[in-house]
Amino acid sequence: SRLSPSAMLDYLHGSAGTVQRRPQMVMEHVLEVMGQIFDLSRLPPEKISILKNMALLPVEGVETELFFELTGLEDYMLLDELIDGSFIQYNCISDMISLHPLLVDTIAGKFPDFARDCQVYLDNLTQRLSRFTHCKYQEKQVLLSLGETYYLKWCDPPLPFQVPLMERLAEAYAEYFMRDKSIGVMERLIALHPDPLRESWYHYYIANQRRCLEQYELLSQEAARSLELIQTVPQSPERDRQLSQSYSMMGWARYYENRLEESGHYFQQALRLRREILPDDSPLIAWAYYNRAAVLMKMGRLEEAAQGYKEAIRRFEAIDEIGICVPAYLSAAESYLELGDLKEAEQALSQAFTYEYEYYGAENCRSYWLYQVKARLLARQGNEEEARKFHQMSKEAYQSYLDGQG
């Protein structure tokens, strides 16, 4: 727009007048021209459908194959024709397709409710987000980009079909250590006034993120609210499942309050209930063993704790929940260290390092915890110099983690 620096500063500060109106008039004219071109192109419904789905993608786009998988489309010729007509941008090196932001705005202007016509894409994206734990690091990045773009730009929460995607995105954020974002989505879901069963689960999930953020007072408040809500729901398998989760979170609340007997009681109730109502291969049963082992560890019942962690790991691996094994392996390594079994501790720590980097990438893994346990192991092995190095690395990584939490 060739604005002078002073005029641009006024514009950025929100000053009214010609400076603001001018770029707005330019954009209105551009979109008007884009709309005319779109109308003159007279695209058939099949091609318009492709463009609608592509308008939901992030600016960088996606790989062509993934787009077809998510949309269920089969006719590559239609896509090629849209590329040849310059409607779709294509990178032949990376095989990435994308839509120019101006064309996205044109689609949104022509079809204000176009996202409702992309149900297959949304359902498939939701399904993939539900398997987020099993994805490797790069797959996680792509899924989060797709989910976040839709949520921030096009999601209309009051529409019921949007809720499952929001729930899965919140879980994915948590899995990727983006705790505040996960909490934000869950709080937005609570604002929709769901039934008590669902709201109890939302509070449970927020409580778990507060736990990971070391916000223990808020954890206790959310856990208590989750349990309060679920106790108002008539008995059913779904209610009992959520009750077990509320018990589990109350166990963590008492754990951080150092009320260990109460904590152990809640964890034991959760384990008992889950074994009664859930199939033996449920990951919730594996988590129940892990949670109970944590309080046993804090109570000094080391052999029982080690066995609990071992059982959690066995169950996670049996059902291919490899991506969430790391806390169990790290905790097991700590219990073996306390028991003086350095060989078992070293094996568990090695698995933790392998899985954490493979599933979360170097910048997202819990390196401070990994380095801390490594330092303790090296010290027990008599390698003081290496132990000091890893201890310092742990301190630096933890400070970096705190800085990243804001």
C-alpha positions, -999 to +999 in steps of 0.1 A: +000+000+000+031+022+000+023+038+034+049+060+050+065+048+083+045+073+103+013+064+086+020+027+091+026+034+128-007+052+131-024+022+114-008-003+137-019+018+167-055+017+154-059+054+144-090+060+124-091+077+090-079+073+055-048+052+065-071+024+078-097+027+051-072+025+022-059-011+028-095-022+036-106-008+002-078-026-016-087-059+001-124-055-008-115-048-044-091-078-045-118-101-030-144-087-054-122-096-084-114-130-069-151-136-066-157-126-102-130-150-114-144-178-093-179-172-108-167-171-143-148-203-139-181-222-134-165-250-115-186-282-112-197-293-077-170-319-074-142-294-078-159-269-055-161-297-029-123-302-032-117-264-027-140-263+003-120-291+019-087-275+011-099-242+026-098-260+060-061-268+057-032-248+072-014-223+049+014-247+043-011-274+031-006-311+033+008-340+013-015-350-016-019-385-004-029-375+031-055-350+017-071-378-003-071-401+027-088-375+049-114-365+024-121-400+009-117-385-026-106-409-054-104-388-086-069-375-089-078-360-123-100-334-107-072-323-085-048-321-114-072-299-133-075-275-104-037-274-102-035-267-139-061-239-135-040-223-108-067-228-082-045-251-061-008-246-054+014-277-059+050-284-049+062-312-070+093-318-048+074-323-015+041-334-031+024-308-010-009-291-021-022-258-006-047-231-012-037-194-014-052-174+015-071-151-009-088-181-024-097-194+011-113-160+018-132-162-015-145-197-006-156-185+028-173-155+013-192-175-013-201-203+010-203-190+046-212-225+060-189-244+038-173-263+067-206-282+072-201-297+038-167-312+048-180-338+073-160-367+059-128-347+063-137-337+099-147-372+109-115-387+095-094-360+112-111-366+145-104-404+141-067-398+135-065-374+164-080-402+186-049-423+177-025-395+184-006-415+211+004-441+185+018-416+161+055-408+157+068-373+161+064-359+126+029-374+123+019-357+155+031-323+141+010-326+110-021-337+129-018-309+154-014-284+126-046-297+109-066-298+141-055-265+154-061-247+121-097-260+119-104-252+156-090-217+155-105-206+121-137-226+114-149-244+145-184-235+157-186-252+192-224-250+196-227-274+166-228-309+181-207-325+155-178-302+164-175-315+200-157-348+192-130-330+173-125-305+201-122-333+226-096-352+206-077-320+199-076-312+237-062-347+243-036-343+215-025-309+230-020-326+263-001-355+248+022-330+231+027-311+264+007-281+253-012-281+286-026-246+286-041-251+252-056-284+263-072-267+293-085-239+271-104-263+248-118-282+277-130-250+295-147-240+262-164-274+262-176-269+298-191-235+287-214-254+264-232-269+294-228-306+287-245-333+307-229-341+342-212-373+329-193-354+302-186-324+324-171-346+350-147-360+324-138-325+313-130-314+349-110-347+354-090-339+322-083-303+333-072-316+367-047-339+351-032-310+331-030-289+363-011-318+379+014-319+350+018-281+353+024-286+391-006-264+399-017-287+428-043-264+444-061-261+412-057-298+406-075-305+439-104-281+430-109-297+396-107-333+409-133-325+436-156-310+411-152-340+388-161-364+416-190-342+428-206-342+393-202-379+386-218-388+419-251-372+407-253-395+377-273-428+378-253-459+377-243-473+343-211-487+327-202-452+314-208-437+348-186-463+365-158-457+341-158-420+347-161-426+385-129-446+383-112-417+366-125-392+392-112-416+420-079-416+402-076-379+401-086-376+437-058-400+444-034-376+428-048-346+447-043-364+480-008-376+468+004-340+465-012-330+497+009-358+513-022-376+525-008-409+513-032-433+529-062-415+513-043-414+481-037-451+481-073-457+489-086-437+459-061-454+436-071-488+449-108-480+443-100-469+408-081-501+400-108-523+415-136-506+396-117-507+363-109-544+367-146-550+373-161-531+343-134-528+317-118-554+293-084-566+305-066-548+277-079-514+286-052-488+289-070-474+319-062-505+338-025-501+330-027-465+342-043-476+374-013-499+381+010-470+374-009-446+396-010-470+425+027-477+421+034-440+425+019-437+459+035-470+470+069-456+459+063-425+480+053-446+510+086-465+507+071-498+496+097-501+469+093-537+458+055-533+454+061-501+435+086-517+411+061-546+405+033-521+398+054-502+373+065-534+357+028-545+353+018-511+339+046-514+313+036-550+304+000-539+298+010-508+278+032-527+255+007-556+251-018-532+236+007-512+216+005-480+238+042-475+234+041-438+232+029-435+268+053-460+284+080-434+292+067-423+326+063-459+336+099-467+325+113-437+342+094-444+374+105-480+373+141-470+368+138-448+399+123-477+420+151-500+408+177-474+418+162-472+453+163-510+455+199-511+443+192-530+412+213-510+388+210-534+359+172-532+358+174-494+363+197-490+334+175-511+311+144-492+320+161-459+315+174-469+281+139-478+270+126-444+283+152-425+262+144-445+231+106-441+232+106-405+243+127-392+215+110-414+189+075-403+198+080-367+209+111-354+193+141-337+209+123-304+217+092-319+232+105-348+253+108-347+291+146-344+290+149-329+324+134-361+340+155-384+317+187-365+326+179-365+363+175-402+365+206-407+343+226-385+367+214-406+397+223-439+379+258-426+369+264-415+405+254-450+418+277-465+393+306-444+406+309-421+375+307-388+394+320-366+366+293-378+341+267-376+368+275-339+374+272-332+337+238-348+335+226-332+367+235-298+351+218-307+319+187-317+339+186-283+357+190-264+324+163-286+307+139-280+336+144-243+335+138-244+298+106-264+305+094-237+330+102-209+306+081-227+280+051-229+303+051-191+304 
